[in-house]
Amino acid sequence: MDHARSPLKGFTSSDLTNLVQTHFGIEGNLSLLPGELDINAILTSSTGAKYMLKIAHQDADQANIEMQNALMQHLEGKALALDLPKVKQAQNGSSWVLVQDDQGVERIIRLLSFVEGQLWAGINPQNAELLYSLGKAVGSLCHGLLDFDHPAAHRQFKWNLSDGLWIKEQLDLITDEEQKSMLLYVINMVEEEVNPRRDKVRKSVIYNDANDYNIIVNENPADRKVQGLIDFGDAVYSETVNDIAIAAAYACMDKEDPLTAAAQLVQGFNEEVPLEEEELAMIFPLILLRLAVSVTNSAYNRKAEPDNTYLLISEKPAWALLDKLTRISPQLAYYTFRHYCGHEACPKRTAFDQWLSQHQGSFGKVVDADWDNEATVFDLSIGSLDLGNNSNFDTIHAFEQVIEQYLRTEKAQIGIGGYGEVRPFYSTDAYLQMGNNGPRWRTVHLGLDIWMPAESLVFAPLAGIVHSVQNNRGIRDYGPTLILEHKIDEGLSFYTLYGHLSQRSLIHLYPGQEVEKGEIIATIGHSRENGSWPPHLHFQLVLDLLGWRGDFPGVAFPEEREIWLSLCPNPANLVPGIPTIASPASSTSKHILAARHKHLGKSLSVSYQEPLHIQRGYMQYLYDVNGRRFLDTVNNVPHVGHQHPKVVQAAQRQMGVLNTNTRYLHDNIVQYAEELLATFPSELSVCYFVNSGSEANELAMRMAKIYSGQRDMVAMEAGYHGNTGACVEVSSYKFDGKGGQGAPPTTHVAKMPDTYRGEFKGQDAGQ
């Protein structure tokens, strides 16, 4: 192909403008975007169209540029729902032009369509929907490239994760021993989990560069979505799954919960390119490998340019993310990705359930209990009326009293429940953790609780081996804990965990010790030794301990409920005769909303795009169905907070004796009025007791009308005074709002004082 040649007399806007007009026939204005090697410029044509002018560095690989252009032209024919750069052909029909700079060096120039939008790097917050859309965008692009190939894509390239273990030869560049240890961990994981699978998974030309500055997001802040991707210079032939791992490595930086963020990307990618089992197992190690390649490359560049402080700054987020991810169980990551792709999170679950169904009725007892005559189900969920006020469990003494009182009321010796239950105990500051969407709490209980007296015997329901024994001494922890491993016929193994035991009962147990079915293994501990809980057994079934020893999470974050319940099946299945306890259903918000629309008046509006499903209130907080705590600054009647213990106690005491009309005599109403009036000026000496703000305003207006003989009212603009007929007539918020009919003839609206933008400013605003 005959490529036009012309001298390039420096990189000024006017010279480049003339160059574009000569070779591409487009007039316009250029703004330069200089880079380290390449030079880019934005061209705004006289017609308003925008282009990206790309001037390659002098050592650019011509074959690679041709590959990039061929790739973009291939995608253009796919009609993807993405805004991608398109190649503008030169007037001679070529997709690029060869020119000379002022030194006589040949440079390749190209003109591409400009992709509008905002760079991912400038978007905050990056919520779940946006992360999902990024995964979907990368998946869509990846799907469009499955049938594309080019000789130049088959190359040795340091950013190709197929060749990522080149970092092994550069470990000496890392002087920090902790950081070097992280890289060795990644290398070992890749050799064990990725390399054996490479020949089993799909390969294709992949994008390979979904970083913060190549991802284009739309301009709609109310519905952020990835709408485009740019820069195909790193495209390479590699394992297809590498593309989503690379995108996740960048998108998860600076996230409090990088695993969930990665899973949201994987979910979107899977919608476009359904991931195979072997690919799902590779994603987490590949994310780590991309980060390891990045920090190793930065270390190499820093050695070459020791005075370049930017290189140190740019690698800090990668090291921080690598540190977070290497603390996460690879198996948990794999299970999480499986769940987000619509599979059973734990792949052992299906085989375990089959084994369990075949062995029902063959398990021994866990405790001595006559379930039919001695036991009752105990609801400790977030909205439990049995549990009641938060003050009932804020101290161990109060909590024990609640348990004992409930058992007495039910005439039972044993309380059971807890599996899959969302509990309020864990929503205090002591359990707070930050997630990608703010504070969160582990509130979903993963075990079965059996509430019964301390020193009660605990038995092994089936034969096993002692996996670990540990005395967890944290407050509201398991206390002394025993974990047994059970190997079953089909080559599977699982574990049973026994928490809140007595310390002395574990003295004679040791790892590797064999335990027979029905053997006494421990006793239930007192509150002083069991982690500060009322005496009970926490019994949990675990299919994979994820590398833990002596301990294991007994509660999960609500958004991870299905993952952890897959990993921890209902242990009641191992307890013969125990009353069936169904796992509580997840949020029924949609059903409640549908029922409201059907049965309640439309004027009873619901707040927020995603309505809050509130189950509990205490002091200044409201708690939703998942136990998430909200500081209440908008409730209509805050006063001393929600369910203040003293208010609750006073109301309970009085309602247990008398609640009737004021037509009868009683000391309390008079005493209350006298105490209130003592705080007011002497002129205010009469009380009226009403049941709402609307009733108070209604009464005040009625009194004013009777006293003045007038019916006209002055009301403030945008004011709201209640929901009764008379209150609505003086509420601009109502009669000037949606569905309103304007002010009644007797209501006169005064403008809202506004010292900055209002009609009356300064001192006049309030007069």
LUMDRENZA-227912 format. One record per residue (C-alpha): residue in one letter; x, y, z. Coordinates in pm, whole numbers, padded with zeros to 5 digits, always signed. Layout:
AXYZ/...
//
This chain:
M+00000+00000+00000/D+00138+00342-00090/H+00132+00555+00223/A+00165+00932+00173/R+00475+01101+00315/S+00509+01461+00429/P+00745+01650+00660/L+00631+01712+01018/K+00788+02041+01130/G+00736+02002+01507/F+00426+01923+01708/T+00243+02255+01698/S-00132+02275+01660/S-00115+02463+01330/D+00125+02213+01171/L-00086+01919+01286/T-00403+02092+01166/N-00255+02130+00820/L-00139+01769+00831/V-00488+01643+00910/Q-00642+01859+00639/T-00386+01735+00385/H-00419+01365+00456/F-00771+01329+00590/G-00947+01625+00430/I-01085+01759+00759/E-01058+02119+00877/G-01074+02203+01245/N-00897+02300+01567/L-00657+02078+01759/S-00576+02055+02129/L-00263+01856+02210/L-00253+01573+02462/P+00119+01491+02491/G+00224+01153+02625/E+00555+00993+02713/L+00599+00822+02374/D+00286+00873+02167/I+00135+01214+02097/N-00242+01250+02085/A-00459+01546+02002/I-00831+01614+01998/L-00954+01755+01669/T-01281+01947+01660/S-01383+01980+01296/S-01559+02277+01144/T-01879+02067+01141/G-01855+02002+01517/A-01746+01638+01487/K-01461+01535+01718/Y-01171+01304+01640/M-00863+01172+01814/L-00538+01225+01624/K-00279+00965+01727/I+00089+01014+01639/A+00286+00700+01719/H+00632+00711+01872/Q+00925+00649+01642/D+00974+00287+01752/A+00609+00192+01716/D+00540-00151+01572/Q+00367-00102+01238/A+00215-00450+01252/N+00065-00374+01594/I-00094-00055+01464/E-00238-00242+01170/M-00372-00500+01413/Q-00538-00228+01623/N-00706-00079+01317/A-00820-00420+01194/L-00959-00494+01541/M-01159-00169+01552/Q-01292-00228+01202/H-01391-00583+01302/L-01582-00453+01606/E-01752-00186+01398/G-01914-00467+01202/K-02043-00628+01524/A-02282-00343+01612/L-02202-00372+01982/A-02397-00164+02235/L-02074+00023+02309/D-01922+00345+02186/L-01583+00243+02046/P-01335+00446+01840/K-01376+00406+01466/V-01095+00434+01213/K-01116+00735+00980/Q-00958+00643+00650/A-00710+00879+00486/Q-00787+01026+00148/N-00566+00765-00015/G-00780+00487+00136/S-00528+00388+00403/S-00610+00350+00770/W-00287+00526+00865/V-00037+00769+00717/L+00343+00768+00740/V+00499+01114+00792/Q+00833+01258+00899/D+00900+01472+01203/D+01143+01765+01207/Q+01431+01523+01265/G+01342+01322+00959/V+01213+01034+01170/E+00914+00853+01025/R+00599+00855+01241/I+00263+00685+01188/I-00045+00901+01231/R-00407+00788+01255/L-00740+00958+01297/L-01009+00793+01511/S-01358+00899+01609/F-01373+01057+01954/V-01558+00869+02230/E-01755+01113+02447/G-01811+01067+02818/Q-01625+01073+03148/L-01320+00871+03240/W-01374+00597+03498/A-01094+00751+03708/G-01309+01056+03779/I-01630+00875+03878/N-01733+00862+04242/P-01911+00666+04374/Q-01852+00354+04171/N-02157+00160+04283/A-02265-00198+04218/E-02463-00108+03906/L-02165+00072+03754/L-01928-00215+03835/Y-02174-00460+03678/S-02195-00242+03366/L-01815-00241+03338/G-01807-00620+03349/K-02083-00630+03089/A-01899-00382+02864/V-01573-00579+02881/G-01770-00899+02822/S-01947-00749+02519/L-01615-00639+02371/C-01461-00976+02449/H-01753-01155+02282/G-01707-00939+01974/L-01342-01047+01952/L-01398-01422+01990/D-01391-01465+01612/F-01114-01209+01545/D-00750-01293+01492/H-00441-01118+01360/P-00078-01231+01330/A+00045-00929+01528/A-00169-01029+01829/H+00045-01342+01876/R+00341-01178+02046/Q+00561-01181+02354/F+00432-00903+02575/K+00501-00827+02941/W+00136-00736+03001/N+00008-01066+02864/L-00093-01272+03168/S-00011-01587+02972/D+00352-01483+03018/G+00301-01315+03356/L+00542-01532+03552/W+00834-01333+03411/I+00809-01160+03749/K+00984-01460+03908/E+01310-01344+03754/Q+01266-00991+03890/L+01195-01063+04257/D+01526-00907+04358/L+01380-00570+04259/I+01146-00595+04558/T+01338-00502+04872/D+01049-00513+05120/E+01030-00869+05253/E+00656-00854+05321/Q+00590-00739+04965/K+00820-01007+04827/S+00630-01264+05032/M+00307-01150+04868/L+00455-01195+04522/L+00580-01543+04609/Y+00230-01629+04730/V+00085-01510+04397/I+00345-01698+04193/N+00274-02019+04382/M-00101-01979+04337/V-00066-01917+03963/E+00157-02222+03921/E-00089-02442+04112/E-00428-02303+04006/V-00378-02130+03670/N-00103-02302+03472/P-00263-02651+03483/R-00584-02502+03342/R-00443-02290+03058/D-00484-02563+02796/K-00842-02631+02907/V-00986-02282+02855/R-01073-02060+02560/K-00819-01836+02394/S-00881-01534+02178/V-00757-01184+02107/I-00848-00984+02417/Y-00868-00612+02498/N-00616-00651+02784/D-00628-00292+02910/A-00953-00198+03089/N-00783+00052+03318/D-00920+00370+03478/Y-00822+00589+03182/N-00954+00366+02904/I-01309+00324+03039/I-01570+00581+02933/V-01878+00637+03152/N-02194+00820+03046/E-02281+01170+03165/N-02598+01076+03355/P-02518+01088+03730/A-02853+00927+03814/D-02782+00618+03602/R-02409+00572+03561/K-02308+00309+03304/V-01998+00225+03107/Q-02072+00333+02752/G-01735+00300+02580/L-01379+00168+02581/I-01073+00316+02411/D-00708+00236+02331/F-00643-00108+02184/G-00264-00089+02191/D-00232-00370+02445/A-00461-00615+02262/V-00304-00961+02255/Y-00388-01324+02194/S-00435-01483+02536/E-00674-01675+02757/T-01016-01514+02713/V-01080-01506+03088/N-00779-01279+03139/D-00983-00981+03020/I-01222-00980+03317/A-00938-01042+03563/I-00751-00738+03428/A-01061-00518+03448/A-01121-00630+03806/A-00761-00564+03909/Y-00804-00195+03823/A-01169-00148+03924/C-01116-00298+04271/M-00846-00051+04374/D-00942+00166+04671/K-01250-00047+04740/E-01323-00145+05101/D-01459-00480+04981/P-01266-00565+04663/L-01399-00922+04638/T-01761-00809+04606/A-01658-00541+04356/A-01476-00805+04149/A-01778-01037+04169/Q-02005-00762+04034/L-01774-00726+03734/V-01766-01102+03685/Q-02146-01111+03694/G-02169-00853+03415/F-01900-01026+03207/N-02075-01361+03247/E-02393-01211+03098/E-02206-01158+02772/V-01950-01439+02782/P-02079-01725+03001/L-01782-01837+03205/E-01685-02203+03219/E-01596-02384+03541/E-01221-02383+03478/E-01232-02013+03394/L-01416-01929+03716/A-01144-02107+03914/M-00875-01897+03740/I-01016-01547+03786/F-00899-01470+04140/P-00538-01586+04088/L-00531-01392+03759/I-00642-01073+03934/L-00353-01118+04176/L-00115-01189+03888/R-00212-00868+03706/L-00142-00669+04023/A+00187-00854+04074/V+00293-00775+03716/S+00199-00411+03770/V+00399-00361+04091/T+00698-00553+03954/N+00697-00341+03639/S+00680-00029+03855/A+00978-00150+04057/Y+01169-00208+03735/N+01086+00140+03606/R+01172+00296+03940/K+01516+00140+03925/A+01563+00285+03579/E+01431+00627+03694/P+01506+00656+04067/D+01415+01026+04077/N+01068+00974+03933/T+00853+00995+04249/Y+00535+00951+04044/L+00624+00586+03989/L+00615+00526+04366/I+00279+00701+04404/S+00118+00514+04116/E+00205+00170+04252/K+00074+00230+04606/P-00290+00144+04527/A-00179-00179+04357/W+00024-00288+04659/A-00263-00196+04892/L-00509-00403+04688/L-00265-00692+04665/D-00231-00687+05042/K-00611-00701+05085/L-00665-00977+04831/T-00388-01204+04957/R-00574-01211+05290/I-00887-01348+05123/S-00934-01722+05084/P-00900-01813+04713/Q-01171-02072+04764/L-01409-01810+04904/A-01337-01591+04600/Y-01412-01887+04370/Y-01737-01960+04554/T-01833-01592+04534/F-01777-01578+04159/R-01980-01899+04115/H-02269-01747+04307/Y-02265-01424+04107/C-02274-01631+03788/G-02588-01812+03900/H-02433-02138+04025/E-02446-02303+04366/A-02167-02117+04546/C-01998-02423+04698/P-01962-02698+04435/K-01948-02964+04710/R-02300-02875+04818/T-02486-03089+04562/A-02289-03403+04647/F-02323-03333+05019/D-02700-03291+04993/Q-02724-03621+04808/W-02518-03796+05076/L-02729-03636+05348/S-03057-03755+05194/Q-02921-04109+05182/H-02817-04108+05549/Q-03111-03935+05716/G-03197-04105+06043/S-02848-04246+06092/F-02707-03963+06304/G-02668-03965+06679/K-02779-03701+06925/V-02596-03371+06975/V-02745-03299+07317/D-02973-03488+07557/A-03318-03357+07468/D-03677-03466+07441/W-03752-03236+07150/D-04127-03296+07153/N-04180-03214+07520/E-03888-02996+07629/A-03807-02766+07336/T-03948-02452+07180/V-03838-02243+06885/F-03683-01914+06995/D-03700-01618+06755/L-03397-01391+06791/S-03436-01219+06454/I-03407-00847+06388/G-03782-00791+06432/S-03837-01042+06712/L-04106-00952+06962/D-03970-01232+07183/L-03635-01056+07201/G-03791-00713+07242/N-03607-00392+07320/N-03232-00359+07255/S-03182-00306+07626/N-03278-00672+07668/F-02948-00785+07519/D-02704-00500+07579/T-02567-00678+07887/I-02518-01048+07951/H-02737-01029+08264/A-03028-00877+08070/F-02987-01126+07787/E-02987-01423+08024/Q-03304-01294+08185/V-03476-01272+07845/I-03380-01631+07759/E-03490-01763+08099/Q-03818-01569+08094/Y-03901-01691+07744/L-03838-02055+07836/R-04053-02016+08149/T-04334-01860+07949/E-04321-02142+07694/K-04287-02404+07972/A-03975-02536+07799/Q-03624-02633+07907/I-03459-02589+07568/G-03478-02312+07307/I-03374-02376+06947/G-03327-02160+06642/G-03093-01927+06468/Y-02998-02077+06130/G-03012-01812+05858/E-03156-01565+06108/V-03071-01194+06082/R-02991-01083+06437/P-02964-00739+06597/F-02681-00833+06837/Y-02417-00771+06572/S-02526-00424+06457/T-02340-00226+06726/D-02022-00023+06677/A-01816-00319+06801/Y-01905-00517+06488/L-01901-00234+06232/Q-01703-00282+05911/M-01687-00062+05604/G-01816-00198+05273/N-01827-00047+04926/N-02159+00123+05011/G-02077+00244+05360/P-02095+00070+05699/R-02213-00289+05720/W-02250-00560+05980/R-02231-00940+05980/T-02584-01017+06096/V-02685-01346+05927/H-02640-01637+06171/L-02485-01946+06009/G-02535-02201+06284/L-02805-02360+06496/D-02834-02244+06858/I-02952-02478+07132/W-03022-02275+07447/M-02998-02495+07755/P-02826-02498+08096/A-02450-02475+08138/E-02272-02810+08190/S-02520-02987+07959/L-02346-03267+07768/V-02254-03233+07400/F-02222-03545+07181/A-02071-03622+06840/P-02360-03695+06600/L-02130-03906+06382/A-01776-04034+06387/G-01496-03795+06308/I-01149-03664+06382/V-01066-03362+06598/H-00959-03095+06352/S-00885-02821+06603/V-00949-02706+06959/Q-00931-02340+07049/N-01022-02110+07335/N-01158-01797+07166/R-01155-01542+07444/G-01312-01241+07269/I-01629-01085+07409/R-01934-01210+07217/D-01707-01466+07049/Y-01742-01844+07037/G-01552-01897+07360/P-01398-02247+07376/T-01456-02408+07036/L-01420-02757+06893/I-01415-02848+06522/L-01452-03208+06403/E-01372-03332+06053/H-01594-03603+05901/K-01477-03799+05597/I-01764-03962+05411/D-01791-04242+05159/E-01799-04042+04839/G-01454-03895+04901/L-01612-03583+05048/S-01539-03436+05386/F-01716-03177+05596/Y-01682-03026+05942/T-01899-02970+06247/L-01826-02679+06479/Y-01926-02663+06847/G-01901-02322+07013/H-01960-02170+07360/L-01828-02477+07539/S-01677-02502+07885/Q-01301-02465+07905/R-01241-02777+08114/S-01433-03000+07873/L-01172-02943+07599/I-00863-03020+07806/H-00835-03382+07691/L-00902-03320+07320/Y-00626-03280+07064/P-00603-03251+06681/G-00609-03588+06507/Q-00794-03760+06792/E-01063-04000+06672/V-01417-03949+06800/E-01693-04209+06781/K-02056-04145+06702/G-02246-04077+07026/E-01930-04000+07224/I-01941-03717+07478/I-01712-03450+07336/A-01776-03144+07558/T-02012-02957+07787/I-02185-02621+07741/G-02002-02335+07911/H-02120-02070+08158/S-02146-01710+08038/R-01827-01619+08224/E-01622-01850+08001/N-01817-01898+07677/G-01768-01557+07516/S-02021-01374+07735/W-02339-01537+07607/P-02629-01704+07789/P-02543-02076+07805/H-02608-02248+07473/L-02445-02460+07206/H-02361-02301+06873/F-02369-02595+06630/Q-02251-02525+06275/L-02193-02738+05968/V-01914-02633+05728/L-01825-02784+05390/D-01492-02599+05355/L-01301-02429+05637/L-01125-02199+05387/G-00793-02249+05565/W-00923-02153+05913/R-00813-02348+06220/G-00981-02339+06559/D-01235-02083+06452/F-01467-02000+06163/P-01717-01719+06091/G-02052-01786+06255/V-02226-01489+06097/A-02219-01342+05747/F-02292-01013+05574/P-02650-01006+05439/E-02532-00941+05083/E-02323-01261+05107/R-02601-01468+05266/E-02645-01720+04983/I-02271-01780+04951/W-02224-01860+05319/L-02546-02061+05354/S-02427-02271+05059/L-02098-02326+05241/C-02273-02386+05576/P-02586-02605+05529/N-02854-02621+05795/P-02704-02829+06081/A-03052-02924+06202/N-03033-03198+05935/L-02780-03374+06160/V-03000-03351+06471/P-03261-03633+06477/G-03609-03529+06588/I-03540-03158+06624/P-03839-02944+06521/T-03807-02827+06162/I-03670-02477+06149/A-03695-02317+05808/S-03429-02067+05711/P-03593-01724+05732/A-03671-01583+05390/S-03466-01295+05264/S-03619-00950+05229/T-03984-00941+05125/S-03969-00571+05042/K-04114-00619+04693/H-04410-00814+04829/I-04477-00555+05097/L-04459-00275+04840/A-04701-00458+04609/A-04943-00515+04899/R-04926-00145+04995/H-05012-00045+04640/K-05306-00285+04647/H-05450-00214+04990/L-05331+00131+05107/G-05420+00476+04978/K-05182+00629+04724/S-05132+00934+04943/L-04933+00716+05186/S-04608+00755+04995/V-04287+00555+05041/S-03950+00727+05053/Y-03640+00650+04848/Q-03591+00476+04513/E-03523+00156+04705/P-03764+00175+05002/L-03623+00086+05341/H-03768-00227+05500/I-03741-00127+05867/Q-03778-00395+06135/R-03643-00237+06453/G-03584+00102+06612/Y-03368+00192+06909/M-03271+00536+07035/Q-03138+00736+06735/Y-03123+00438+06499/L-03351+00241+06269/Y-03258-00112+06158/D-03363-00267+05829/V-03454-00628+05757/N-03084-00712+05714/G-02979-00549+06040/R-02822-00249+05870/R-02827+00049+06102/F-02943+00394+05990/L-02907+00718+06183/D-03261+00858+06182/T-03261+01231+06102/V-03590+01244+05911/N-03849+01062+06122/N-04153+01276+06203/V-04143+01228+06581/P-03780+01179+06696/H-03811+01326+07050/V-03596+01103+07275/G-03540+00841+07008/H-03699+00513+06915/Q-03799+00263+07183/H-03612+00447+07459/P-03591+00188+07739/K-03738+00426+08000/V-04026+00523+07772/V-04091+00159+07681/Q-04087+00058+08047/A-04320+00340+08152/A-04566+00262+07870/Q-04563-00109+07947/R-04629-00045+08318/Q-04914+00196+08256/M-05081-00001+07975/G-05072-00306+08197/V-05298-00116+08440/L-05506+00146+08257/N-05540+00319+07918/T-05870+00511+07885/N-06035+00840+07794/T-05978+01171+07977/R-06347+01185+08074/Y-06252+01005+08393/L-06051+01148+08678/H-05693+01038+08730/D-05395+01194+08909/N-05143+01140+08629/I-05289+01380+08372/V-05303+01665+08624/Q-04953+01595+08760/Y-04811+01578+08407/A-04976+01913+08315/E-04837+02080+08628/E-04483+01953+08557/L-04500+02076+08198/L-04643+02419+08287/A-04371+02470+08546/T-04125+02506+08256/F-04331+02779+08080/P-04401+03147+08151/S-04688+03204+08394/E-04914+03336+08116/L-04918+02986+07964/S-05119+02802+08226/V-05353+02569+08037/C-05270+02239+07858/Y-05446+02050+07583/F-05323+01696+07521/V-05344+01578+07159/N-05223+01271+06973/S-05036+01428+06679/G-04886+01744+06535/S-05175+01767+06289/E-05427+01765+06574/A-05225+02026+06763/N-05221+02263+06464/E-05588+02199+06393/L-05676+02293+06751/A-05451+02602+06746/M-05613+02731+06425/R-05961+02668+06560/M-05879+02863+06875/A-05731+03150+06669/K-06040+03170+06448/I-06277+03171+06745/Y-06071+03433+06929/S-06018+03666+06629/G-06345+03612+06450/Q-06142+03582+06128/R-06099+03289+05891/D-05802+03411+05681/M-05459+03262+05751/V-05105+03364+05651/A-04892+03061+05560/M-04525+03036+05470/E-04428+02927+05119/A-04340+02553+05099/G-04463+02499+05456/Y-04622+02175+05575/H-04839+02173+05886/G-05024+01842+05889/N-05249+01601+05707/T-05597+01703+05829/G-05829+01908+05611/A-05761+02240+05786/C-05384+02176+05799/V-05365+02097+05428/E-05543+02427+05353/V-05251+02619+05505/S-04975+02388+05375/S-04815+02526+05058/Y-04617+02203+05033/K-04953+02029+04973/F-05172+02267+04776/D-04886+02394+04555/G-04739+02045+04508/K-04827+01757+04279/G-05205+01705+04279/G-05266+02029+04466/Q-05523+02289+04354/G-05354+02603+04478/A-05418+02810+04789/P-05777+02837+04913/P-05925+03191+04916/T-05869+03219+05291/T-05497+03131+05277/H-05236+03398+05192/V-04885+03269+05113/A-04581+03461+05236/K-04258+03413+05047/M-03985+03202+05204/P-03710+03425+05349/D-03394+03384+05140/T-03105+03621+05216/Y-02912+03511+04906/R-03157+03452+04617/G-03494+03570+04746/E-03696+03876+04652/F-03610+04028+04989/K-03246+04014+05093/G-03038+04110+05393/Q-03229+04252+05689/D-03547+04278+05482/A-03567+03899+05440/G-03719+03837+05781/Q-03946+04141+05801/
//
